[in-house]
Amino acid sequence: MTIQIKSKDRVTDFGEVNTSKREVNAMLDLVEQEAERLDSRFLEPACGDGNFLIEILDRKLNTLVKKFKKNQYEFEKNTVVLIGSIYGLDILEDNATIARKRLFEVYLKIYQNLFKGSLNKDLIKTIKYILNKNIIHGDALTLKQVNSENPLTFCEWGIIKNKLKRRDFTLADLLAYAPFEETSLFSDLGEEVIIPKPIKEYPLVNFDKAFQTC
C-alpha cells in the first residue's frame, strides 16, 4: 500500500503527496503501448520515491521477459535500453536515493530469477551506474541542481551494433525542443527536425560497461 503522505512538514514545505498505485496505473493505461515499449523514454519531474517509475519499470520488464527470457545475451543488452529509458527528478535527495534503490531491486530480482548462476557482474554495475545518472536530485522549476547553479544534465543511452553510446544533454536544451511545434524533434509532418546539441559525447563501449563512460 502506497504511503501518500510521509509527514505534514514535507507536504507544507515541498507539496509532497505520493500518487497511489491505482492512480498511477490508470494514467499509464492511457499510454499503454508506450509504457510497455523498451526504448520509449519517460521522465518524471517530481518522481518522489519512485511510484510512477516502478510501474513503468514493471510494464517494460514484462515486455523484456516475454521477448528475451530464453536468450540471456539479448535480455542483458535490452536491459540497458530499458533502464536507460527511465528518468526521474526530485527536489528531495532521500526520494531520489530511495527511487534508485527500488528500481534496482525490482530489476535484480527478475534477473536473478531468470539467470541464477550466470549473472553478469558488469551488467549489474552498469544498471546501478545508469540509475545514478538517470534519477537525479534536482529542481525541475529552476532546471538546476539543488543549491547550485549547475544545470541539470541527463544522459542519452543508445545501442549501436551491440555497443553503448552515451550523450549528455542539459534538461533546459531538451525542453527547448519539446515536441509541441511542427519543427520539433519528434515531428512526423515532413518538416526539418531540430535536434538539441549534446554538451558531451562519449566513445562507444560494450553495452555492459556504462561505468566506463565516466
PEKADA-V195497 format. One record per residue. N is the residue number from 1. SS is DSSP state (alpha for helix, beta for strand, coil for the rest). PHI is phi in whole degrees, 0 to 359 (none if undefined). NEAR is the number of other ideal C-beta (glycine too) atoms within 10 Angstrom. Layout:
((N & SS & PHI & NEAR) (N & SS & PHI & NEAR))
This chain:
((1 & coil & none & 5) (2 & coil & 287 & 13) (3 & coil & 274 & 9) (4 & coil & 278 & 14) (5 & coil & 234 & 10) (6 & coil & 276 & 16) (7 & coil & 197 & 9) (8 & alpha & 296 & 8) (9 & alpha & 296 & 9) (10 & alpha & 291 & 17) (11 & alpha & 294 & 13) (12 & alpha & 294 & 9) (13 & alpha & 280 & 11) (14 & alpha & 231 & 14) (15 & coil & 65 & 9) (16 & coil & 278 & 20) (17 & coil & 222 & 12) (18 & coil & 289 & 19) (19 & coil & 282 & 17) (20 & coil & 288 & 14) (21 & alpha & 302 & 14) (22 & alpha & 298 & 9) (23 & alpha & 292 & 14) (24 & alpha & 301 & 18) (25 & alpha & 293 & 15) (26 & alpha & 297 & 11) (27 & alpha & 288 & 13) (28 & alpha & 292 & 18) (29 & alpha & 298 & 10) (30 & alpha & 288 & 8) (31 & alpha & 233 & 13) (32 & alpha & 304 & 11) (33 & alpha & 297 & 7) (34 & alpha & 291 & 14) (35 & alpha & 293 & 20) (36 & alpha & 261 & 18) (37 & coil & 279 & 16) (38 & coil & 298 & 18) (39 & coil & 260 & 14) (40 & coil & 281 & 15) (41 & coil & 275 & 14) (42 & beta & 232 & 18) (43 & beta & 237 & 17) (44 & beta & 256 & 20) (45 & coil & 284 & 17) (46 & coil & 219 & 17) (47 & coil & 283 & 25) (48 & coil & 56 & 24) (49 & coil & 264 & 23) (50 & coil & 106 & 25) (51 & alpha & 300 & 21) (52 & alpha & 294 & 23) (53 & alpha & 296 & 26) (54 & alpha & 296 & 19) (55 & alpha & 292 & 17) (56 & alpha & 296 & 25) (57 & alpha & 301 & 24) (58 & alpha & 301 & 16) (59 & alpha & 293 & 18) (60 & alpha & 293 & 25) (61 & alpha & 297 & 20) (62 & alpha & 300 & 12) (63 & alpha & 294 & 15) (64 & alpha & 300 & 23) (65 & alpha & 295 & 15) (66 & alpha & 300 & 9) (67 & alpha & 278 & 13) (68 & alpha & 229 & 18) (69 & coil & 295 & 14) (70 & coil & 256 & 9) (71 & coil & 226 & 11) (72 & alpha & 297 & 16) (73 & alpha & 299 & 11) (74 & alpha & 293 & 13) (75 & alpha & 300 & 21) (76 & alpha & 291 & 21) (77 & alpha & 298 & 18) (78 & alpha & 284 & 20) (79 & alpha & 302 & 26) (80 & alpha & 296 & 23) (81 & alpha & 298 & 18) (82 & alpha & 297 & 23) (83 & alpha & 298 & 25) (84 & alpha & 291 & 26) (85 & coil & 267 & 21) (86 & beta & 251 & 25) (87 & beta & 234 & 21) (88 & beta & 216 & 27) (89 & beta & 216 & 23) (90 & beta & 212 & 27) (91 & coil & 284 & 19) (92 & coil & 258 & 19) (93 & alpha & 296 & 11) (94 & alpha & 296 & 12) (95 & alpha & 296 & 24) (96 & alpha & 299 & 24) (97 & alpha & 297 & 15) (98 & alpha & 294 & 17) (99 & alpha & 300 & 27) (100 & alpha & 301 & 22) (101 & alpha & 297 & 15) (102 & alpha & 297 & 18) (103 & alpha & 298 & 24) (104 & alpha & 298 & 19) (105 & alpha & 294 & 10) (106 & alpha & 297 & 16) (107 & alpha & 296 & 21) (108 & alpha & 300 & 14) (109 & alpha & 299 & 11) (110 & alpha & 295 & 18) (111 & alpha & 299 & 22) (112 & alpha & 294 & 12) (113 & alpha & 296 & 10) (114 & alpha & 277 & 16) (115 & alpha & 230 & 15) (116 & coil & 304 & 8) (117 & coil & 97 & 5) (118 & coil & 223 & 7) (119 & coil & 291 & 15) (120 & coil & 270 & 17) (121 & alpha & 295 & 8) (122 & alpha & 293 & 16) (123 & alpha & 297 & 23) (124 & alpha & 299 & 18) (125 & alpha & 296 & 15) (126 & alpha & 295 & 27) (127 & alpha & 299 & 25) (128 & alpha & 299 & 18) (129 & alpha & 296 & 18) (130 & alpha & 296 & 27) (131 & alpha & 298 & 22) (132 & alpha & 295 & 14) (133 & alpha & 278 & 20) (134 & alpha & 270 & 23) (135 & beta & 255 & 26) (136 & beta & 245 & 22) (137 & beta & 275 & 18) (138 & beta & 196 & 24) (139 & beta & 251 & 17) (140 & coil & 289 & 18) (141 & coil & 278 & 9) (142 & coil & 271 & 14) (143 & coil & 62 & 17) (144 & beta & 230 & 17) (145 & beta & 295 & 15) (146 & coil & 296 & 16) (147 & coil & 57 & 8) (148 & coil & 205 & 11) (149 & coil & 267 & 7) (150 & coil & 289 & 11) (151 & beta & 289 & 16) (152 & coil & 289 & 23) (153 & beta & 233 & 19) (154 & beta & 243 & 20) (155 & beta & 261 & 19) (156 & beta & 260 & 17) (157 & beta & 247 & 24) (158 & beta & 229 & 14) (159 & beta & 257 & 16) (160 & beta & 235 & 9) (161 & coil & 50 & 7) (162 & coil & 71 & 10) (163 & beta & 253 & 13) (164 & beta & 261 & 25) (165 & beta & 246 & 17) (166 & beta & 247 & 22) (167 & beta & 227 & 17) (168 & beta & 255 & 15) (169 & beta & 229 & 19) (170 & beta & 283 & 19) (171 & alpha & 298 & 20) (172 & alpha & 300 & 14) (173 & alpha & 293 & 16) (174 & alpha & 296 & 18) (175 & alpha & 291 & 14) (176 & alpha & 295 & 11) (177 & coil & 249 & 18) (178 & coil & 299 & 10) (179 & coil & 280 & 11) (180 & coil & 244 & 7) (181 & coil & 238 & 12) (182 & coil & 298 & 11) (183 & coil & 262 & 12) (184 & coil & 285 & 17) (185 & coil & 302 & 13) (186 & coil & 255 & 9) (187 & coil & 298 & 14) (188 & coil & 241 & 9) (189 & coil & 258 & 8) (190 & coil & 84 & 7) (191 & coil & 277 & 11) (192 & coil & 299 & 8) (193 & coil & 272 & 12) (194 & coil & 264 & 12) (195 & coil & 245 & 9) (196 & coil & 297 & 16) (197 & coil & 272 & 10) (198 & coil & 292 & 16) (199 & coil & 276 & 12) (200 & beta & 200 & 11) (201 & beta & 237 & 12) (202 & coil & 239 & 16) (203 & coil & 297 & 10) (204 & coil & 296 & 16) (205 & beta & 225 & 16) (206 & beta & 303 & 15) (207 & coil & 300 & 25) (208 & coil & 262 & 20) (209 & coil & 236 & 17) (210 & alpha & 303 & 26) (211 & alpha & 294 & 16) (212 & alpha & 276 & 16) (213 & alpha & 269 & 22) (214 & coil & 303 & 7))
